[in-house]
């Protein structure tokens, strides 16, 4: 059975909201407006039944108590959220103007960060009620808002990584040859759920030439002996993400296939070795990419080296050239270089890592050598 993790507390959510309001003040913002989605779940633990035309909005203003604006008919659900006691709930009824209600909480000429997934309907409503204010996307203004995880979050990410590792260990035991990619994908999804995932986000199974497409969706192709197979899978366990990739071979690989896999494995290790506090995120990309370029495959490494992970499986920070954000202890992200040979095969190796005070720690620890499957 998957290990039981201690639940988040009201104080955990209060601390997150305090940090968000402080980050807004440091960025010269008058506040942060959070719509339903991953940011609201991260800051309050509240996940409305569904985003609708009725306004739900968390208002964080530096120096003021957090306010959660909710439709009256959904207020009982909001009150049950673990983070709700750290907010003031302000409900509104159908037939009243929730945007005017929200505007009274905001500085008329202020600049506000708005969560990326806010509906245009709602942002435009706030703009009509507060036409002298200005707005910027949350990712544009505070890209690191969810990037640095606290200890309870790190424990969840570690558990999700362990579940993904257990899934990989089991998938190596199943037959590959003669089966469709979709069958292996179904096995992966079932195993992720068996090991505690409540949500499966993706199960990439790219066999033979399909592996040269990094985001190939498992299809009807029958896996054959001699195929290289890229496996990339993950989802959410206890609300936090997993994401790992390994490349296996059906039967013994050729020397050329083994060589390319070895290059990617060396690049993945170089990227991990570049993880340490104070170093720019782009250095992880540079370290991994240098290995692949020196081996002569630079033009076949066609994506960034990594992405952040937390309450979603893709979020800031990004390990890519030009990202000068320094790494900070508690940041979590993937390190996943790859080489993709069109019409032939692909290779990718991916671990989730976190920055520690003196380097990095992997949340995925399965063997990175190329496994041979049957």
C-alpha positions in Angstrom: 0.0 0.0 0.0 1.3 3.5 -0.8 2.5 5.4 2.3 0.1 7.8 3.9 1.4 11.4 4.0 0.5 14.0 6.7 -2.2 16.3 5.4 -1.5 20.0 4.7 -2.6 22.3 7.5 -4.3 25.7 7.6 -0.9 27.1 8.7 0.7 25.6 5.6 -1.7 27.4 3.4 -1.5 30.6 5.4 2.3 30.6 5.0 1.9 30.2 1.2 -0.5 33.0 0.9 1.8 35.2 3.0 4.7 34.4 0.7 2.6 35.2 -2.4 1.6 38.5 -1.0 5.1 39.3 0.0 6.4 38.3 -3.5 3.8 40.6 -5.0 5.0 43.5 -2.9 8.6 42.9 -3.8 7.6 42.9 -7.5 5.9 46.3 -7.1 2.4 44.8 -7.5 -0.7 45.9 -5.6 -1.9 42.3 -5.3 -2.5 38.9 -6.9 -5.9 37.7 -8.2 -6.1 33.9 -8.2 -8.8 32.0 -10.2 -9.8 28.4 -9.8 -7.0 26.0 -10.9 -3.6 24.9 -9.7 -2.7 28.2 -8.1 -5.8 28.3 -6.0 -5.4 24.7 -5.0 -1.8 25.4 -4.0 -2.6 28.5 -2.0 -5.8 27.4 -0.2 -6.5 23.7 -0.8 -9.8 24.8 -2.4 -10.8 23.0 -5.7 -14.2 24.3 -6.8 -16.4 21.6 -8.4 -15.8 23.3 -11.8 -14.8 26.7 -13.2 -18.0 28.4 -14.3 -19.4 31.8 -15.3 -19.8 32.5 -11.6 -16.8 34.4 -10.2 -14.5 32.7 -7.7 -11.4 34.7 -6.9 -8.7 34.7 -4.2 -7.6 38.3 -3.6 -4.1 38.7 -2.0 -3.1 42.3 -1.2 0.1 43.0 0.7 -0.7 44.1 4.2 -4.3 42.8 4.1 -5.9 39.5 5.0 -6.6 37.2 2.1 -10.1 37.3 0.8 -11.8 34.5 -1.1 -14.7 35.8 -3.2 -17.2 32.9 -3.9 -20.7 32.4 -5.2 -23.0 32.0 -2.2 -24.3 28.6 -3.4 -20.6 27.3 -3.4 -19.7 28.9 -0.1 -20.2 25.7 2.0 -17.7 23.9 -0.3 -15.2 26.7 0.1 -15.6 26.8 3.8 -14.5 23.1 4.0 -11.2 23.8 2.3 -8.3 23.4 4.7 -6.9 26.8 3.9 -10.3 28.6 4.3 -9.8 29.6 7.9 -6.8 31.6 6.8 -9.0 33.7 4.5 -12.1 35.9 4.8 -14.9 34.4 2.7 -16.9 37.0 0.8 -19.9 35.5 -0.9 -22.2 37.0 -3.5 -25.6 36.0 -4.8 -27.0 35.7 -8.3 -28.3 39.0 -9.5 -25.6 41.1 -7.7 -22.3 42.3 -9.2 -19.3 40.2 -8.0 -16.9 42.4 -10.0 -18.0 45.5 -8.2 -17.7 43.6 -4.9 -14.1 42.5 -5.9 -13.1 46.0 -7.0 -13.8 47.4 -3.5 -10.9 45.2 -2.3 -8.4 46.6 -4.8 -6.4 49.7 -5.2 -8.0 51.6 -8.1 -4.7 52.4 -9.9 -2.9 49.3 -8.8 -1.1 46.7 -11.0 -2.3 43.1 -10.3 -1.0 39.7 -11.3 -3.7 37.4 -12.5 -3.5 33.6 -12.6 -2.9 32.4 -16.1 -6.0 30.2 -16.3 -8.4 32.9 -15.3 -11.3 33.2 -17.7 -11.3 36.2 -20.0 -14.9 36.7 -18.9 -13.9 37.3 -15.3 -10.8 39.4 -16.0 -12.8 41.6 -18.3 -15.4 41.9 -15.6 -12.9 43.1 -13.1 -11.4 45.5 -15.7 -14.9 47.0 -16.2 -15.3 47.5 -12.5 -11.8 48.9 -12.1 -10.8 50.5 -15.4 -7.8 52.5 -14.0 -6.0 49.3 -12.8 -3.6 47.3 -14.9 -3.0 43.6 -15.1 -0.2 41.1 -15.9 -0.1 37.3 -16.1 1.0 35.6 -12.9 3.7 33.6 -14.7 5.0 36.8 -16.3 5.1 38.7 -12.9 5.8 36.0 -10.4 7.1 32.9 -12.3 8.6 31.4 -9.2 5.5 31.6 -7.1 5.0 27.8 -6.9 8.6 26.9 -7.8 10.1 26.6 -4.3 8.5 23.7 -2.4 8.1 23.4 1.3 8.9 20.2 3.1 5.4 18.7 3.0 5.3 19.4 -0.8 8.8 17.8 -1.2 7.5 14.7 0.6 4.6 14.4 -1.9 6.9 14.8 -4.9 9.2 12.2 -3.5 6.3 9.8 -3.0 5.1 10.4 -6.5 8.6 9.7 -7.8 8.7 6.5 -5.9 5.4 5.4 -7.3 6.6 6.1 -10.9 9.8 4.1 -10.2 7.7 1.2 -8.9 5.7 1.4 -12.1 8.8 1.2 -14.2 10.1 -1.7 -12.3 6.8 -3.6 -13.0 6.5 -2.6 -16.7 9.9 -4.3 -17.4 8.3 -7.6 -16.5 5.6 -7.5 -19.1 6.0 -8.7 -22.7 6.5 -5.9 -25.3 7.0 -7.7 -28.7 3.8 -8.4 -30.5 1.7 -6.0 -28.5 0.4 -2.5 -29.5 1.8 0.6 -28.0 -1.7 1.3 -26.5 -1.5 -2.0 -24.6 1.7 -1.0 -22.9 0.3 2.5 -22.2 -2.7 0.9 -20.5 -0.4 -1.2 -18.4 1.5 1.9 -17.3 -1.7 3.7 -16.4 -3.0 0.8 -14.4 0.4 0.5 -12.5 0.5 4.2 -11.7 -3.0 3.9 -10.2 -2.0 0.7 -8.3 0.9 2.6 -6.8 -1.2 5.5 -5.5 -1.8 7.9 -8.4 -5.3 9.4 -8.5 -4.7 10.9 -11.9 -2.7 9.7 -14.9 -1.7 12.6 -17.1 0.3 10.8 -19.9 1.7 7.5 -20.9 4.0 8.0 -23.9 5.0 4.7 -25.6 7.1 5.5 -28.7 8.3 2.4 -30.4 10.7 2.3 -33.3 10.3 5.4 -35.5 7.5 6.7 -33.3 10.1 7.3 -30.6 11.6 10.1 -32.7 8.5 12.2 -31.8 9.0 13.4 -28.2 5.3 13.7 -27.5 4.1 10.7 -29.5 0.7 9.5 -28.3 0.6 5.7 -28.0 -1.0 4.3 -31.1 -1.8 1.0 -32.8 1.7 0.2 -34.0 2.7 -3.3 -33.0 6.0 -3.3 -31.1 8.6 -5.6 -32.8 11.8 -7.2 -31.7 14.7 -4.9 -32.4 12.6 -1.8 -31.5 13.8 1.0 -29.2 10.9 2.1 -27.1 10.6 5.4 -25.3 8.5 5.3 -22.1 7.5 8.6 -20.6 4.7 8.6 -18.0 3.3 10.4 -15.0 0.4 12.0 -13.2 -0.6 13.1 -9.8 -0.3 11.3 -6.5 -1.6 13.1 -3.4 -2.0 16.2 -5.6 1.6 16.3 -6.7 3.2 15.3 -10.0 5.4 12.5 -11.2 7.2 12.4 -14.6 9.9 10.0 -15.6 11.3 8.6 -18.9 13.3 5.6 -19.7 14.2 4.0 -23.0 14.2 0.2 -23.4 15.1 -2.1 -26.2 13.1 -5.2 -27.3 15.9 -7.8 -27.5 19.6 -6.8 -27.6 20.5 -3.4 -29.0 22.9 -2.8 -31.8 26.2 -1.1 -31.0 25.0 2.1 -32.7 21.8 2.1 -30.6 23.7 1.5 -27.4 26.1 4.3 -28.2 23.3 6.9 -28.6 21.7 5.7 -25.4 25.0 6.1 -23.7 25.4 9.7 -25.0 21.9 10.6 -23.6 22.7 8.9 -20.3 25.9 10.9 -20.0 24.1 14.1 -20.9 21.4 13.4 -18.3 24.1 12.9 -15.6 25.8 16.1 -16.7 22.5 18.0 -16.4 22.0 16.6 -12.9 25.5 17.4 -11.9 24.9 21.1 -12.8 22.1 21.4 -10.2 23.2 23.5 -7.3 21.9 26.7 -5.5 22.8 30.0 -7.0 23.5 28.7 -10.5 21.2 29.8 -13.4 18.6 27.3 -14.6 20.1 27.6 -18.1 23.3 25.9 -16.9 21.4 22.6 -16.6 20.4 22.8 -20.2 23.9 23.9 -21.3 25.6 21.0 -19.4 23.3 18.3 -21.0 23.3 19.9 -24.4 27.1 20.2 -24.5 27.5 16.4 -24.2 25.1 15.7 -27.0 26.6 18.4 -29.3 30.1 17.1 -28.8 28.9 13.6 -29.8 27.6 15.1 -33.0 23.8 14.9 -32.3 23.1 18.5 -31.3 20.6 19.2 -34.0 18.7 16.0 -32.9 18.1 17.3 -29.3 15.0 19.3 -30.1 13.5 20.5 -26.8 14.5 22.1 -23.5 16.2 20.0 -20.9 13.6 20.3 -18.2 10.5 21.9 -16.7 9.2 22.5 -13.2 6.8 20.2 -11.5 4.4 20.4 -8.5 0.6 20.5 -8.4 0.9 20.3 -12.2 3.3 18.2 -14.2 4.6 21.2 -16.2 5.2 24.6 -14.6 8.1 27.0 -14.1 11.1 27.0 -13.8 12.3 25.8 -17.2 15.8 24.4 -17.9 16.4 26.2 -21.1 19.0 28.6 -22.6 18.1 32.2 -21.6 16.6 31.3 -18.2 18.8 33.2 -15.8 16.7 32.5 -12.7 19.1 31.1 -10.1 18.3 27.7 -8.7 17.1 27.8 -5.1 16.8 24.9 -2.6 13.3 23.4 -2.8 12.9 24.0 -6.6 11.8 20.8 -8.4 12.1 20.1 -12.1 12.9 17.5 -14.7 16.2 16.7 -16.3 15.4 15.0 -19.6 17.7 15.3 -22.5 17.0 13.2 -25.7 18.2 12.4 -29.1 15.6 11.8 -31.9 16.5 10.2 -35.3 13.6 10.8 -37.7 12.3 7.6 -39.2 14.5 5.4 -36.9 14.1 5.8 -33.1 14.4 8.2 -30.1 16.1 8.0 -26.7 15.1 10.1 -23.7 16.1 9.6 -20.0 14.3 11.7 -17.4 14.3 12.2 -13.7 12.6 14.7 -11.4 15.2 16.4 -9.2 15.1 18.9 -6.4 17.7 21.5 -5.5 19.3 20.9 -2.1 21.6 23.3 -0.1 24.6 21.6 -1.6 23.5 20.2 -4.9 20.6 18.1 -6.2 18.6 15.1 -5.2 16.8 12.8 -7.6 13.2 11.7 -7.0 13.6 9.0 -9.6 16.2 6.3 -8.9 15.6 3.5 -11.4 18.5 2.2 -13.4 19.4 4.6 -16.3 21.2 1.9 -18.3 19.1 0.6 -21.3 16.9 -2.2 -20.1 16.3 -5.1 -22.5 12.7 -6.3 -22.6 11.1 -9.2 -24.4 
